[in-house]
Amino acid sequence: MTAPRAVTEGASLRCAMGASPASLTVAPTRALRVGGKRLALVTDHTPANIPPFGMCRSLANPQVAAATSAANGVLTPQPCAPVVSAPWSPGAPRSRGREGAVLDEGCTAQCAWGAVISIDPGGATARAR
């Protein structure tokens, strides 16, 4: 079995409740690089790192719930604003930078609105160790 690949800036992200993919952003000050791209860490889970996924269709999202209620129960997606309060999991436990565990392609993040955010394998670039 091959080891999961590490993830770099620009990796394509998907949200189970979002309408479109988004690209992972990594702080421009990150010194760790793979193939000329900044390496992502499990701590890259803030709104600065995970942009919106178009329209959200989770009824756990208060805006979606209110719009759906106003439309007499017809699901009414609303603009996505992901809320991720915990780091990506599980991370690459044996691959650590000075700033923390490396984000690998098998990691997921949990949005407060009940959706799982995952990484499309095309965004991973190097073998995690």
MIZA-826459 format. One line per field, with one value per residue: residue number from 1; x, y, z of N, C-alpha, C in turn. Coordinates in nm, 3 decimals. Example, Ala and Ser with C-alpha at 12.3 -4.5 7.8 and 13.67 -1.06 7.14 Angstrom:
resi 1, 2
n_px 1.319, 1.285
n_py -0.569, -0.225
n_pz 0.780, 0.708
ca_px 1.230, 1.367
ca_py -0.450, -0.106
ca_pz 0.780, 0.714
c_px 1.320, 1.290
c_py -0.330, 0.003
c_pz 0.780, 0.787
//
This chain:
resi 1, 2, 3, 4, 5, 6, 7, 8, 9, 10, 11, 12, 13, 14, 15, 16, 17, 18, 19, 20, 21, 22, 23, 24, 25, 26, 27, 28, 29, 30, 31, 32, 33, 34, 35, 36, 37, 38, 39, 40, 41, 42, 43, 44, 45, 46, 47, 48, 49, 50, 51, 52, 53, 54, 55, 56, 57, 58, 59, 60, 61, 62, 63, 64, 65, 66, 67, 68, 69, 70, 71, 72, 73, 74, 75, 76, 77, 78, 79, 80, 81, 82, 83, 84, 85, 86, 87, 88, 89, 90, 91, 92, 93, 94, 95, 96, 97, 98, 99, 100, 101, 102, 103, 104, 105, 106, 107, 108, 109, 110, 111, 112, 113, 114, 115, 116, 117, 118, 119, 120, 121, 122, 123, 124, 125, 126, 127, 128, 129
n_px 0.084, 0.058, 0.187, -0.009, -0.029, 0.127, -0.025, -0.047, -0.054, -0.332, -0.462, -0.747, -1.055, -1.345, -1.677, -1.925, -2.177, -2.165, -2.186, -1.985, -1.632, -1.343, -1.032, -0.754, -0.584, -0.265, -0.069, 0.137, 0.375, 0.466, 0.733, 0.792, 0.813, 0.711, 0.800, 0.811, 0.578, 0.387, 0.366, 0.088, -0.056, -0.213, -0.328, -0.421, -0.701, -0.868, -1.095, -0.937, -0.793, -0.971, -1.187, -1.524, -1.768, -1.935, -2.275, -2.451, -2.620, -2.698, -2.922, -2.854, -2.720, -2.792, -2.879, -2.960, -3.161, -3.347, -3.414, -3.523, -3.739, -3.888, -3.956, -4.159, -4.068, -3.927, -3.614, -3.371, -3.086, -2.812, -2.556, -2.235, -2.050, -1.804, -1.753, -1.509, -1.385, -1.193, -0.872, -0.766, -0.810, -0.683, -0.418, -0.065, 0.101, 0.376, 0.503, 0.616, 0.634, 0.805, 0.588, 0.379, 0.177, 0.179, -0.056, -0.236, -0.358, -0.565, -0.695, -0.970, -1.200, -1.433, -1.725, -1.913, -2.174, -2.248, -2.129, -1.879, -1.555, -1.338, -1.029, -0.945, -0.769, -0.596, -0.476, -0.269, 0.080, 0.327, 0.489, 0.386, 0.563
n_py -0.118, 0.218, 0.518, 0.798, 1.102, 1.420, 1.742, 2.043, 2.406, 2.535, 2.298, 2.110, 2.131, 1.971, 2.002, 1.823, 1.935, 2.157, 2.345, 2.377, 2.319, 2.428, 2.605, 2.523, 2.746, 2.854, 3.013, 3.283, 3.309, 3.063, 2.847, 2.583, 2.380, 2.193, 2.073, 2.339, 2.451, 2.578, 2.386, 2.230, 2.227, 2.049, 2.240, 2.432, 2.537, 2.752, 3.029, 3.175, 2.981, 2.789, 2.849, 2.962, 2.727, 2.784, 2.755, 2.657, 2.368, 2.262, 2.194, 2.240, 2.473, 2.790, 2.998, 2.861, 2.701, 2.899, 3.022, 2.804, 2.746, 2.979, 2.934, 2.755, 2.494, 2.406, 2.316, 2.562, 2.664, 2.856, 3.116, 2.978, 2.957, 2.829, 2.681, 2.581, 2.449, 2.283, 2.124, 1.968, 1.617, 1.283, 1.372, 1.357, 1.166, 1.106, 1.294, 1.599, 1.950, 2.241, 2.380, 2.204, 1.901, 1.754, 1.806, 1.553, 1.372, 1.207, 1.327, 1.487, 1.756, 1.887, 2.062, 2.304, 2.304, 2.047, 1.913, 1.724, 1.807, 1.740, 1.639, 1.660, 1.412, 1.508, 1.736, 1.669, 1.629, 1.513, 1.231, 1.152, 1.103
n_pz 0.000, -0.087, 0.054, 0.166, -0.024, 0.028, 0.066, -0.121, -0.163, -0.344, -0.388, -0.484, -0.325, -0.189, -0.078, 0.088, 0.099, -0.056, -0.363, -0.551, -0.628, -0.436, -0.390, -0.194, 0.019, 0.120, 0.362, 0.250, 0.379, 0.449, 0.479, 0.416, 0.135, -0.153, -0.458, -0.545, -0.451, -0.172, 0.122, 0.274, 0.604, 0.880, 1.032, 0.864, 0.836, 0.850, 0.763, 0.589, 0.463, 0.363, 0.125, 0.029, -0.102, -0.322, -0.337, -0.043, 0.072, 0.312, 0.567, 0.827, 0.826, 0.929, 0.754, 0.523, 0.632, 0.715, 0.469, 0.336, 0.498, 0.458, 0.200, 0.211, 0.280, 0.059, -0.046, -0.030, -0.135, -0.003, 0.001, 0.055, 0.353, 0.493, 0.814, 0.999, 1.276, 1.386, 1.336, 1.022, 0.978, 0.966, 0.941, 0.860, 1.054, 1.081, 0.937, 0.983, 1.000, 1.119, 1.200, 1.243, 1.184, 0.860, 0.600, 0.444, 0.153, 0.241, 0.448, 0.618, 0.683, 0.916, 0.872, 1.052, 0.972, 0.927, 0.713, 0.536, 0.443, 0.184, 0.019, -0.316, -0.488, -0.692, -0.597, -0.436, -0.396, -0.315, -0.165, 0.160, 0.463
ca_px 0.000, 0.139, 0.157, -0.083, 0.052, 0.114, -0.107, 0.013, -0.144, -0.404, -0.531, -0.891, -1.133, -1.488, -1.765, -2.039, -2.299, -2.137, -2.220, -1.869, -1.506, -1.268, -0.888, -0.688, -0.488, -0.164, -0.008, 0.255, 0.495, 0.504, 0.865, 0.793, 0.770, 0.729, 0.783, 0.793, 0.452, 0.384, 0.309, -0.023, -0.053, -0.348, -0.380, -0.472, -0.845, -0.940, -1.158, -0.832, -0.742, -1.081, -1.285, -1.660, -1.795, -2.053, -2.399, -2.463, -2.754, -2.716, -3.026, -2.792, -2.676, -2.909, -2.927, -3.032, -3.283, -3.441, -3.461, -3.605, -3.864, -3.960, -4.003, -4.253, -4.004, -3.850, -3.474, -3.327, -2.945, -2.766, -2.411, -2.155, -1.950, -1.763, -1.711, -1.428, -1.321, -1.088, -0.778, -0.787, -0.779, -0.591, -0.286, 0.043, 0.166, 0.522, 0.555, 0.591, 0.718, 0.817, 0.458, 0.279, 0.164, 0.152, -0.188, -0.225, -0.478, -0.670, -0.753, -1.097, -1.234, -1.575, -1.788, -2.015, -2.306, -2.271, -2.069, -1.739, -1.473, -1.232, -0.928, -0.936, -0.633, -0.514, -0.409, -0.159, 0.196, 0.447, 0.464, 0.400, 0.645
ca_py 0.000, 0.339, 0.622, 0.912, 1.214, 1.548, 1.840, 2.175, 2.517, 2.520, 2.169, 2.121, 2.084, 1.948, 1.996, 1.736, 2.016, 2.272, 2.330, 2.381, 2.300, 2.547, 2.578, 2.545, 2.855, 2.840, 3.144, 3.309, 3.305, 2.923, 2.817, 2.445, 2.371, 2.068, 2.104, 2.483, 2.497, 2.575, 2.264, 2.255, 2.160, 2.021, 2.363, 2.522, 2.512, 2.877, 3.086, 3.220, 2.863, 2.715, 2.946, 2.911, 2.626, 2.825, 2.756, 2.552, 2.309, 2.196, 2.254, 2.277, 2.610, 2.873, 3.073, 2.766, 2.663, 3.011, 3.039, 2.688, 2.766, 3.087, 2.880, 2.648, 2.364, 2.375, 2.343, 2.686, 2.684, 2.992, 3.125, 2.897, 3.019, 2.716, 2.704, 2.465, 2.491, 2.189, 2.093, 1.854, 1.493, 1.264, 1.429, 1.262, 1.169, 1.097, 1.407, 1.722, 2.066, 2.315, 2.437, 2.102, 1.785, 1.779, 1.768, 1.457, 1.360, 1.131, 1.406, 1.556, 1.858, 1.888, 2.194, 2.315, 2.284, 1.904, 1.859, 1.684, 1.868, 1.646, 1.686, 1.584, 1.360, 1.587, 1.845, 1.616, 1.629, 1.441, 1.124, 1.185, 0.999
ca_pz 0.000, -0.094, 0.154, 0.111, -0.071, 0.097, -0.007, -0.134, -0.198, -0.470, -0.397, -0.503, -0.211, -0.213, 0.039, 0.061, 0.090, -0.140, -0.505, -0.640, -0.558, -0.396, -0.385, -0.065, 0.025, 0.224, 0.390, 0.168, 0.463, 0.475, 0.422, 0.367, -0.005, -0.227, -0.600, -0.564, -0.391, -0.026, 0.179, 0.366, 0.733, 0.931, 1.094, 0.759, 0.831, 0.877, 0.643, 0.497, 0.393, 0.299, 0.074, 0.008, -0.204, -0.398, -0.259, 0.058, 0.079, 0.442, 0.652, 0.954, 0.807, 0.963, 0.638, 0.436, 0.704, 0.711, 0.332, 0.305, 0.571, 0.389, 0.071, 0.244, 0.285, -0.062, -0.019, -0.093, -0.102, 0.026, -0.014, 0.146, 0.441, 0.575, 0.951, 1.039, 1.401, 1.426, 1.228, 0.935, 1.048, 1.078, 0.917, 0.836, 1.185, 1.078, 0.858, 1.057, 0.980, 1.246, 1.233, 1.271, 1.097, 0.719, 0.550, 0.334, 0.071, 0.308, 0.557, 0.600, 0.781, 0.945, 0.877, 1.157, 0.913, 0.910, 0.591, 0.538, 0.337, 0.147, -0.075, -0.440, -0.500, -0.784, -0.527, -0.358, -0.484, -0.271, -0.070, 0.303, 0.526
c_px 0.088, 0.093, 0.077, 0.013, 0.024, 0.041, -0.038, -0.095, -0.210, -0.476, -0.681, -0.963, -1.278, -1.561, -1.887, -2.170, -2.281, -2.163, -2.099, -1.740, -1.443, -1.120, -0.831, -0.586, -0.393, -0.095, 0.120, 0.386, 0.543, 0.633, 0.869, 0.737, 0.797, 0.704, 0.756, 0.663, 0.459, 0.309, 0.200, -0.006, -0.195, -0.410, -0.431, -0.621, -0.929, -1.010, -1.055, -0.778, -0.849, -1.187, -1.423, -1.669, -1.921, -2.174, -2.403, -2.606, -2.778, -2.822, -2.973, -2.738, -2.798, -2.965, -3.007, -3.164, -3.388, -3.498, -3.553, -3.740, -3.950, -4.017, -4.095, -4.192, -3.927, -3.705, -3.427, -3.182, -2.912, -2.614, -2.337, -2.059, -1.904, -1.715, -1.641, -1.348, -1.208, -0.995, -0.824, -0.746, -0.768, -0.456, -0.185, 0.128, 0.318, 0.584, 0.516, 0.688, 0.732, 0.681, 0.350, 0.276, 0.124, 0.012, -0.168, -0.361, -0.592, -0.739, -0.889, -1.112, -1.386, -1.626, -1.896, -2.156, -2.329, -2.208, -1.923, -1.670, -1.357, -1.140, -0.931, -0.792, -0.543, -0.439, -0.290, -0.037, 0.313, 0.411, 0.486, 0.480, 0.611
c_py 0.124, 0.440, 0.733, 1.024, 1.340, 1.646, 1.976, 2.279, 2.491, 2.388, 2.193, 2.056, 2.066, 1.944, 1.914, 1.815, 2.140, 2.242, 2.326, 2.360, 2.435, 2.507, 2.615, 2.657, 2.829, 2.976, 3.165, 3.306, 3.162, 2.891, 2.676, 2.440, 2.232, 2.102, 2.250, 2.537, 2.486, 2.452, 2.300, 2.173, 2.138, 2.144, 2.464, 2.496, 2.637, 2.927, 3.138, 3.104, 2.791, 2.816, 2.883, 2.814, 2.660, 2.835, 2.635, 2.499, 2.233, 2.268, 2.288, 2.421, 2.700, 2.952, 2.983, 2.728, 2.775, 3.029, 2.924, 2.699, 2.872, 3.040, 2.758, 2.509, 2.323, 2.414, 2.463, 2.712, 2.833, 2.997, 3.049, 2.986, 2.909, 2.759, 2.576, 2.505, 2.399, 2.161, 1.976, 1.729, 1.378, 1.330, 1.319, 1.259, 1.164, 1.209, 1.536, 1.830, 2.133, 2.363, 2.333, 1.990, 1.825, 1.731, 1.668, 1.435, 1.281, 1.207, 1.464, 1.662, 1.858, 2.030, 2.193, 2.291, 2.138, 1.841, 1.822, 1.749, 1.772, 1.708, 1.599, 1.538, 1.439, 1.699, 1.798, 1.601, 1.543, 1.334, 1.175, 1.071, 0.984
c_pz 0.000, 0.010, 0.088, 0.072, 0.010, 0.006, -0.008, -0.165, -0.333, -0.486, -0.408, -0.385, -0.253, -0.080, 0.001, 0.046, 0.003, -0.286, -0.596, -0.560, -0.521, -0.391, -0.250, -0.078, 0.141, 0.240, 0.309, 0.248, 0.491, 0.403, 0.362, 0.226, -0.060, -0.373, -0.627, -0.507, -0.240, 0.023, 0.280, 0.494, 0.782, 0.995, 0.992, 0.738, 0.857, 0.751, 0.542, 0.413, 0.311, 0.254, 0.058, -0.110, -0.284, -0.308, -0.165, 0.059, 0.209, 0.524, 0.791, 0.948, 0.832, 0.844, 0.544, 0.502, 0.696, 0.571, 0.291, 0.375, 0.503, 0.255, 0.093, 0.233, 0.161, -0.036, -0.101, -0.053, -0.086, 0.012, 0.097, 0.225, 0.535, 0.714, 0.998, 1.162, 1.447, 1.308, 1.141, 1.010, 0.949, 1.060, 0.890, 0.962, 1.184, 0.994, 0.927, 1.013, 1.116, 1.294, 1.259, 1.170, 0.956, 0.684, 0.437, 0.269, 0.136, 0.420, 0.518, 0.709, 0.797, 0.954, 0.986, 1.103, 0.874, 0.787, 0.613, 0.417, 0.311, 0.043, -0.198, -0.456, -0.595, -0.718, -0.444, -0.449, -0.441, -0.172, 0.073, 0.366, 0.671
//
